Amino acid sequence: MQTTNLDHIPGKKITAHHGLVMGNTVRTKHIGRDFFAGLKNIVGGELKGYTELMVESREEALSRLIESARKLGANAVVNIRFSTSDVAPTAAEVLAYGTAVTIE
């Protein structure tokens, strides 16, 4: 499955449009990350536990987007975007969305 944030794949021709596909995940912080994040707020610096959480979340959302595209018979997804939103005080959603297509 080829994926890109461009609206086309260079050197390839889009032969079919399958529509919008999405993949999402909702993650919550665990108490250990919250505790260390609180300490980091005092001294400053990167919140590595949260960075790892967001990387894992984006990977999961992208994996689910690809699976959705496969179910539609697509072999590529173009114009991929990510969105993040809070869904509860301690939980956030990461959404990946794009257009499923067939390329040759």
VONUMAR-635193 format. One record per residue: x, y, z of N, C-alpha, C, CB in turn; residue in one letter. Coordinates in Angstrom, 1 decimal. Each point is the difference from the previous one (the first is absolute). Glycine has a CB too. Example, Ala and Ser with C-alpha at 12.3 -4.5 7.8 and 13.67 -1.06 7.14 Angstrom:
BEGIN
+--------+--------+--------+--------+--------+--------+--------+--------+--------+--------+--------+--------+--------+
!   n_px !   n_py !   n_pz !  ca_px !  ca_py !  ca_pz !   c_px !   c_py !   c_pz !  cb_px !  cb_py !  cb_pz ! markol !
+--------+--------+--------+--------+--------+--------+--------+--------+--------+--------+--------+--------+--------+
!   13.2 !   -5.7 !    7.8 !   -0.9 !    1.2 !    0.0 !    0.9 !    1.2 !    0.0 !   -1.9 !   -1.2 !    1.2 !      a !
!    1.5 !    2.3 !   -1.9 !    0.9 !    1.1 !    0.0 !   -0.8 !    1.1 !    0.8 !    1.2 !   -0.6 !   -2.2 !      s !
+--------+--------+--------+--------+--------+--------+--------+--------+--------+--------+--------+--------+--------+
! end
This chain:
BEGIN
+--------+--------+--------+--------+--------+--------+--------+--------+--------+--------+--------+--------+--------+
!   n_px !   n_py !   n_pz !  ca_px !  ca_py !  ca_pz !   c_px !   c_py !   c_pz !  cb_px !  cb_py !  cb_pz ! markol !
+--------+--------+--------+--------+--------+--------+--------+--------+--------+--------+--------+--------+--------+
!    0.9 !   -1.2 !    0.0 !   -0.9 !    1.2 !    0.0 !    0.9 !    1.2 !    0.0 !   -1.9 !   -1.2 !    1.2 !      m !
!    1.8 !    2.1 !   -2.2 !    0.7 !    1.2 !   -0.1 !   -0.8 !    1.1 !    0.7 !    1.2 !   -0.7 !   -2.1 !      q !
!   -0.5 !    1.5 !    2.9 !   -0.7 !    1.1 !    0.7 !    0.8 !    1.3 !   -0.2 !   -1.0 !   -1.6 !    1.7 !      t !
!    0.3 !    2.7 !   -1.8 !    0.6 !    1.3 !   -0.1 !   -0.9 !    1.1 !    0.5 !    1.3 !   -0.9 !   -2.0 !      t !
!   -0.7 !    2.0 !    2.3 !   -0.7 !    1.2 !    0.3 !   -0.3 !    0.9 !   -1.2 !    1.0 !   -0.1 !    2.3 !      n !
!   -0.4 !   -0.3 !   -3.4 !   -0.3 !    0.7 !   -1.3 !   -1.3 !   -0.4 !   -0.5 !    2.5 !    0.1 !   -0.5 !      l !
!   -3.0 !    0.6 !   -0.5 !   -1.3 !   -0.4 !   -0.6 !    0.1 !   -0.9 !   -1.2 !   -0.9 !    2.2 !    0.7 !      d !
!    2.2 !   -2.7 !   -0.9 !    0.3 !   -1.0 !   -1.0 !    1.3 !   -0.7 !    0.4 !   -1.2 !    1.4 !   -1.8 !      h !
!    1.5 !   -2.4 !    1.1 !    1.2 !   -0.7 !    0.2 !    0.9 !    0.2 !   -1.3 !   -1.1 !   -1.8 !    1.6 !      i !
!    2.2 !    2.5 !   -1.5 !    0.8 !    0.3 !   -1.2 !    0.3 !   -1.3 !   -0.8 !    1.0 !    2.0 !    1.3 !      p !
!   -1.3 !   -1.8 !   -2.6 !    0.3 !   -1.1 !   -0.9 !   -1.1 !   -1.1 !   -0.1 !    2.4 !    0.4 !    0.5 !      g !
!   -3.4 !   -0.2 !    0.3 !   -1.1 !   -1.0 !    0.0 !   -1.3 !    0.7 !   -0.5 !    1.1 !   -1.3 !    1.9 !      k !
!   -2.0 !    0.5 !   -2.5 !   -1.3 !    0.5 !   -0.5 !   -1.1 !   -0.5 !    0.9 !    0.9 !    0.1 !   -2.3 !      k !
!   -1.7 !    0.8 !    2.8 !   -1.2 !   -0.5 !    0.8 !   -1.0 !   -0.5 !   -0.9 !    0.5 !    1.7 !    1.9 !      i !
!   -1.0 !   -2.9 !   -1.8 !   -0.9 !   -0.6 !   -0.9 !   -1.4 !   -0.2 !    0.7 !    1.9 !   -1.2 !   -1.2 !      t !
!   -2.0 !    1.2 !    2.5 !   -1.2 !   -0.1 !    0.7 !    0.0 !    0.8 !    1.3 !   -0.4 !   -2.3 !   -1.1 !      a !
!   -0.7 !    2.8 !    1.5 !   -0.2 !    0.8 !    1.2 !   -1.0 !   -0.8 !    0.9 !    0.5 !    2.3 !   -1.2 !      h !
!    0.0 !   -2.6 !    2.4 !   -0.9 !   -0.8 !    0.9 !   -0.6 !    0.8 !    1.1 !    1.5 !   -1.9 !   -0.5 !      h !
!   -1.1 !    3.1 !    0.6 !   -0.5 !    0.9 !    1.0 !    0.8 !    0.2 !    1.3 !   -2.2 !   -0.7 !   -0.8 !      g !
!    1.6 !    1.4 !    1.7 !    0.7 !    0.4 !    1.3 !    0.2 !   -1.3 !    0.8 !   -1.0 !    2.3 !   -0.1 !      l !
!    2.2 !   -2.4 !    0.7 !    0.3 !   -1.0 !    1.0 !    0.5 !    0.6 !    1.2 !    0.5 !   -1.7 !   -1.8 !      v !
!   -0.7 !    1.1 !    3.0 !    0.4 !    0.5 !    1.2 !    0.5 !   -1.1 !    0.9 !   -1.6 !    1.9 !   -0.2 !      m !
!    2.5 !   -1.5 !    1.1 !    0.4 !   -0.9 !    1.1 !    0.3 !    0.9 !    1.2 !    1.0 !   -1.7 !   -1.6 !      g !
!   -1.5 !    1.2 !    2.8 !    0.2 !    0.8 !    1.2 !    0.3 !   -0.9 !    1.2 !   -1.5 !    1.7 !   -1.0 !      n !
!    2.0 !   -1.0 !    2.0 !    0.2 !   -0.7 !    1.3 !   -0.2 !    1.1 !    1.1 !    1.7 !   -1.7 !   -1.0 !      t !
!   -2.2 !    1.3 !    2.1 !   -0.1 !    0.8 !    1.1 !    0.9 !   -0.5 !    1.1 !   -2.4 !    0.7 !   -0.6 !      v !
!    3.3 !    0.1 !    1.1 !    1.0 !   -0.4 !    1.0 !   -0.1 !    0.8 !    1.2 !    1.5 !   -0.8 !   -1.7 !      r !
!   -1.2 !    0.2 !    2.9 !    0.0 !    0.8 !    1.2 !    1.4 !   -0.1 !    0.6 !   -2.4 !   -0.5 !    0.4 !      t !
!    2.8 !    1.5 !    0.4 !    1.2 !    0.0 !    0.7 !   -0.1 !   -1.0 !    1.2 !    0.5 !    2.4 !   -0.8 !      k !
!    0.6 !   -3.0 !    1.1 !    0.0 !   -0.8 !    1.2 !    0.7 !    0.7 !    1.2 !    0.0 !   -2.1 !   -1.4 !      h !
!   -0.3 !    1.7 !    2.6 !    0.4 !    0.8 !    1.1 !    1.5 !    0.2 !    0.1 !   -1.9 !   -0.9 !    1.2 !      i !
!    2.8 !    0.0 !   -1.7 !    1.4 !    0.2 !    0.0 !    0.4 !    1.1 !   -0.9 !    0.3 !   -2.4 !    0.5 !      g !
!   -0.9 !    2.5 !   -1.7 !    0.3 !    1.0 !   -0.9 !   -0.4 !    1.4 !    0.6 !   -0.2 !   -1.6 !   -2.0 !      r !
!   -1.0 !    1.6 !    2.6 !   -0.5 !    1.2 !    0.6 !    0.9 !    0.5 !    1.1 !   -2.3 !   -0.7 !   -0.6 !      d !
!    2.8 !   -0.2 !    1.5 !    0.9 !    0.4 !    1.1 !    1.3 !    0.6 !   -0.6 !   -1.0 !   -1.9 !    1.4 !      f !
!    1.6 !    1.2 !   -2.3 !    1.3 !    0.6 !   -0.5 !   -0.3 !    1.2 !   -0.9 !    0.9 !   -2.3 !    0.0 !      f !
!   -2.0 !    2.4 !   -0.6 !   -0.3 !    1.3 !   -0.8 !   -0.1 !    1.1 !    1.0 !   -1.2 !   -1.3 !   -1.8 !      a !
!    0.6 !    1.1 !    3.0 !   -0.2 !    1.0 !    1.0 !    1.4 !    0.5 !    0.5 !   -2.2 !   -1.0 !    0.7 !      g !
!    3.1 !    0.1 !   -0.5 !    1.4 !    0.3 !    0.4 !    0.7 !    0.8 !   -1.2 !    0.1 !   -2.0 !    1.5 !      l !
!   -0.3 !    1.6 !   -2.7 !    0.6 !    0.7 !   -1.1 !   -0.5 !    1.4 !   -0.1 !    0.3 !   -2.2 !   -1.2 !      k !
!   -1.6 !    2.4 !    1.5 !   -0.5 !    1.4 !    0.0 !    0.7 !    1.0 !    0.9 !   -2.2 !   -1.0 !   -0.6 !      n !
!    2.8 !    0.4 !    1.6 !    0.8 !    0.9 !    0.9 !    1.3 !    0.4 !   -0.6 !   -1.1 !   -1.2 !    2.0 !      i !
!    1.8 !    0.3 !   -2.6 !    1.3 !    0.3 !   -0.6 !    0.1 !    0.2 !   -1.5 !    0.9 !   -1.4 !    1.9 !      v !
!   -2.0 !    1.1 !   -2.5 !    0.0 !    0.2 !   -1.5 !    0.6 !   -1.2 !   -0.8 !    0.1 !    2.5 !    0.4 !      g !
!   -0.3 !   -2.5 !   -1.7 !    0.5 !   -1.0 !   -0.8 !   -1.1 !   -0.9 !   -0.7 !    2.0 !    0.0 !    1.5 !      g !
!   -1.5 !   -0.9 !   -2.3 !   -0.9 !   -0.8 !   -0.8 !   -0.7 !   -1.1 !    1.0 !    1.4 !    0.3 !   -2.1 !      e !
!   -2.7 !   -0.5 !    1.8 !   -0.7 !   -1.0 !    0.8 !    0.0 !   -1.3 !   -0.9 !   -1.5 !    1.8 !    1.1 !      l !
!    2.6 !   -2.5 !   -0.9 !    0.3 !   -1.2 !   -0.9 !   -1.1 !   -1.0 !    0.1 !    2.4 !    0.4 !    0.3 !      k !
!   -3.0 !   -0.6 !    0.9 !   -1.1 !   -1.0 !    0.1 !   -1.2 !    0.4 !   -0.9 !    0.8 !   -0.5 !    2.3 !      g !
!   -1.1 !    1.8 !   -2.4 !   -1.1 !    0.4 !   -0.8 !    0.4 !    0.0 !   -1.5 !   -0.8 !    1.5 !    1.9 !      y !
!    2.1 !   -1.2 !   -2.2 !    0.4 !   -0.1 !   -1.4 !   -0.1 !   -1.4 !   -0.5 !    1.6 !    1.8 !    0.4 !      t !
!   -1.2 !   -2.8 !    0.4 !   -0.1 !   -1.4 !   -0.3 !   -1.5 !   -0.4 !   -0.2 !    2.1 !   -0.5 !    1.2 !      e !
!   -3.0 !    1.0 !   -0.3 !   -1.4 !   -0.3 !   -0.1 !   -0.6 !    0.6 !   -1.3 !   -0.1 !    0.1 !    2.5 !      l !
!    0.5 !    1.1 !   -2.9 !   -0.5 !    0.5 !   -1.3 !    0.5 !   -0.7 !   -1.2 !   -0.1 !    2.2 !    1.2 !      m !
!    1.4 !   -2.6 !   -1.2 !    0.6 !   -0.8 !   -1.1 !   -0.8 !   -1.3 !   -0.2 !    2.3 !    1.1 !    0.4 !      v !
!   -2.5 !   -1.8 !    0.7 !   -0.8 !   -1.2 !    0.0 !   -1.4 !    0.2 !   -0.5 !    1.4 !   -0.9 !    1.9 !      e !
!   -2.0 !    2.0 !   -1.5 !   -1.4 !    0.3 !   -0.4 !   -0.1 !    0.3 !   -1.5 !   -0.4 !    0.9 !    2.3 !      s !
!    1.4 !   -0.1 !   -2.8 !    0.0 !    0.2 !   -1.4 !    0.2 !   -1.2 !   -0.9 !    0.9 !    2.3 !    0.5 !      r !
!    0.0 !   -3.2 !    0.0 !    0.2 !   -1.3 !   -0.7 !   -1.2 !   -0.8 !    0.0 !    2.4 !    0.1 !    0.7 !      e !
!   -3.1 !   -0.2 !    0.4 !   -1.2 !   -0.8 !    0.1 !   -1.1 !    0.6 !   -0.9 !    0.6 !   -0.7 !    2.4 !      e !
!   -0.8 !    2.0 !   -2.4 !   -1.0 !    0.6 !   -0.8 !    0.3 !   -0.2 !   -1.5 !   -0.4 !    1.7 !    1.8 !      a !
!    1.7 !   -1.6 !   -2.2 !    0.3 !   -0.2 !   -1.4 !   -0.2 !   -1.5 !   -0.4 !    1.7 !    1.8 !    0.2 !      l !
!   -1.3 !   -2.7 !    0.7 !   -0.3 !   -1.4 !   -0.3 !   -1.4 !   -0.3 !   -0.2 !    2.0 !   -0.6 !    1.4 !      s !
!   -2.9 !    1.2 !   -0.6 !   -1.4 !   -0.2 !   -0.2 !   -0.6 !    0.6 !   -1.2 !   -0.2 !   -0.1 !    2.4 !      r !
!    0.8 !    1.3 !   -2.8 !   -0.4 !    0.6 !   -1.3 !    0.4 !   -0.9 !   -1.2 !    0.4 !    2.3 !    1.1 !      l !
!    0.8 !   -2.9 !   -1.0 !    0.4 !   -0.9 !   -1.1 !   -0.9 !   -1.2 !   -0.1 !    2.4 !    0.7 !    0.3 !      i !
!   -2.7 !   -1.3 !    0.9 !   -1.0 !   -1.1 !    0.0 !   -1.3 !    0.3 !   -0.6 !    1.2 !   -0.9 !    2.0 !      e !
!   -1.7 !    2.1 !   -1.7 !   -1.3 !    0.5 !   -0.6 !    0.1 !    0.1 !   -1.5 !   -0.5 !    1.2 !    2.1 !      s !
!    1.7 !   -0.7 !   -2.6 !    0.2 !    0.1 !   -1.5 !    0.0 !   -1.4 !   -0.6 !    1.2 !    2.2 !    0.3 !      a !
!   -0.5 !   -3.1 !    0.3 !    0.1 !   -1.4 !   -0.5 !   -1.4 !   -0.6 !   -0.2 !    2.3 !   -0.3 !    1.1 !      r !
!   -3.1 !    0.5 !   -0.1 !   -1.4 !   -0.5 !    0.0 !   -0.8 !    0.5 !   -1.2 !    0.1 !   -0.3 !    2.5 !      k !
!    0.3 !    1.5 !   -3.0 !   -0.7 !    0.6 !   -1.1 !    0.6 !   -0.4 !   -1.4 !   -0.6 !    1.9 !    1.5 !      l !
!    1.7 !   -2.7 !   -1.4 !    0.7 !   -0.4 !   -1.2 !    1.0 !    1.0 !   -0.5 !   -2.0 !   -1.2 !   -0.6 !      g !
!    2.4 !    2.2 !    1.3 !    1.0 !    1.0 !   -0.4 !    1.4 !   -0.6 !    0.2 !   -1.6 !    1.9 !    0.7 !      a !
!    2.5 !   -1.3 !   -1.5 !    1.4 !   -0.4 !    0.2 !    0.9 !    1.2 !    0.4 !   -0.4 !   -1.9 !   -1.7 !      n !
!   -0.3 !    3.0 !    1.9 !    0.7 !    1.2 !    0.4 !   -1.0 !    1.0 !    0.8 !    1.6 !   -0.2 !   -2.0 !      a !
!   -1.0 !    1.1 !    2.8 !   -0.8 !    1.0 !    0.6 !    0.8 !    1.3 !   -0.2 !   -1.0 !   -1.6 !    1.8 !      v !
!    0.3 !    2.6 !   -2.3 !    0.6 !    1.3 !   -0.3 !   -0.6 !    1.0 !    0.9 !    0.4 !   -0.6 !   -2.4 !      v !
!    0.3 !    1.8 !    2.5 !   -0.5 !    1.1 !    0.8 !   -0.3 !   -0.3 !    1.5 !   -1.0 !    0.9 !   -2.2 !      n !
!    1.9 !   -1.7 !    2.8 !   -0.1 !   -0.4 !    1.4 !    0.2 !    1.2 !    0.9 !    0.7 !   -2.3 !   -0.6 !      i !
!   -1.5 !    2.5 !    1.6 !    0.1 !    1.0 !    1.0 !   -0.2 !   -0.6 !    1.4 !   -0.8 !    1.8 !   -1.7 !      r !
!    1.3 !   -1.2 !    2.7 !   -0.2 !   -0.4 !    1.4 !   -0.7 !    1.1 !    0.7 !    2.0 !   -1.5 !    0.0 !      f !
!   -2.8 !    1.1 !    1.0 !   -0.7 !    1.0 !    0.8 !    0.0 !   -0.6 !    1.5 !   -1.5 !    0.8 !   -1.9 !      s !
!    1.6 !    0.1 !    2.8 !    0.1 !   -0.4 !    1.4 !   -1.1 !    0.8 !    0.8 !    2.5 !   -0.6 !   -0.2 !      t !
!   -3.2 !    0.0 !    1.1 !   -1.0 !    0.7 !    0.8 !   -0.1 !   -0.6 !    1.3 !   -1.2 !    0.7 !   -2.0 !      s !
!    0.9 !    0.1 !    3.0 !   -0.3 !   -0.5 !    1.4 !   -1.4 !   -0.5 !    0.0 !    1.6 !    1.6 !    1.1 !      d !
!   -1.8 !   -2.8 !   -0.5 !   -1.4 !   -0.6 !    0.1 !   -0.4 !   -0.1 !    1.4 !    0.4 !   -1.2 !   -2.1 !      v !
!    0.5 !    1.3 !    3.0 !   -0.2 !    0.0 !    1.5 !    1.2 !    0.7 !    0.6 !   -1.4 !   -2.2 !   -0.1 !      a !
!    1.3 !    2.6 !    1.4 !    1.1 !    0.7 !    0.6 !    1.3 !   -0.8 !    0.0 !   -1.6 !    1.0 !    1.5 !      p !
!    1.6 !   -2.3 !   -1.6 !    1.3 !   -0.7 !   -0.1 !    0.1 !   -0.9 !   -1.2 !    0.0 !    0.0 !    2.5 !      t !
!   -0.8 !    0.3 !   -3.5 !    0.1 !   -0.9 !   -1.2 !   -0.1 !    0.9 !   -1.3 !   -1.1 !   -1.9 !    1.2 !      a !
!    1.9 !    1.4 !   -2.2 !    0.0 !    0.7 !   -1.3 !   -0.2 !   -0.9 !   -1.1 !    1.6 !    1.7 !    1.0 !      a !
!   -2.2 !   -1.2 !   -2.1 !   -0.2 !   -0.8 !   -1.2 !    1.0 !    0.4 !   -1.0 !   -2.5 !   -0.3 !    0.5 !      e !
!    3.1 !   -0.6 !   -1.2 !    0.8 !    0.2 !   -1.2 !   -0.8 !   -0.6 !   -1.2 !    2.3 !    0.1 !    1.3 !      v !
!   -2.6 !    0.8 !   -2.3 !   -0.7 !   -0.5 !   -1.2 !    0.9 !    0.2 !   -1.2 !   -2.2 !    0.6 !    1.1 !      l !
!    2.3 !   -1.6 !   -1.9 !    0.6 !    0.0 !   -1.3 !   -1.0 !   -0.1 !   -1.0 !    2.2 !   -1.0 !    0.9 !      a !
!   -2.2 !    1.9 !   -2.0 !   -1.0 !   -0.2 !   -1.0 !    0.7 !    0.4 !   -1.4 !   -1.9 !    0.6 !    1.6 !      y !
!    1.3 !   -1.2 !   -2.6 !    0.5 !    0.2 !   -1.4 !   -1.0 !   -0.5 !   -1.0 !    2.4 !   -0.1 !    0.9 !      g !
!   -1.9 !    0.0 !   -2.1 !   -0.8 !   -0.5 !   -1.1 !    0.5 !   -1.3 !   -0.6 !   -0.6 !    2.4 !   -0.6 !      t !
!   -0.2 !   -3.4 !    0.7 !    0.4 !   -1.3 !   -0.5 !   -0.1 !    0.0 !   -1.5 !   -0.7 !   -1.2 !    2.1 !      a !
!    1.7 !    0.7 !   -2.8 !    0.0 !   -0.1 !   -1.5 !    0.7 !   -1.3 !   -0.4 !    0.1 !    2.6 !   -0.1 !      v !
!   -0.3 !   -2.8 !   -1.2 !    0.7 !   -1.1 !   -0.7 !    1.0 !    0.7 !   -1.0 !   -1.9 !   -1.7 !    0.3 !      t !
!    3.1 !    1.3 !   -0.3 !    1.0 !    0.6 !   -0.9 !    0.6 !   -1.1 !   -0.8 !    0.6 !    1.8 !    1.6 !      i !
!   -0.1 !   -1.4 !   -2.8 !    0.7 !   -0.9 !   -0.8 !    1.4 !    0.5 !   -0.4 !   -2.2 !   -0.9 !   -0.9 !      e !
+--------+--------+--------+--------+--------+--------+--------+--------+--------+--------+--------+--------+--------+
! end
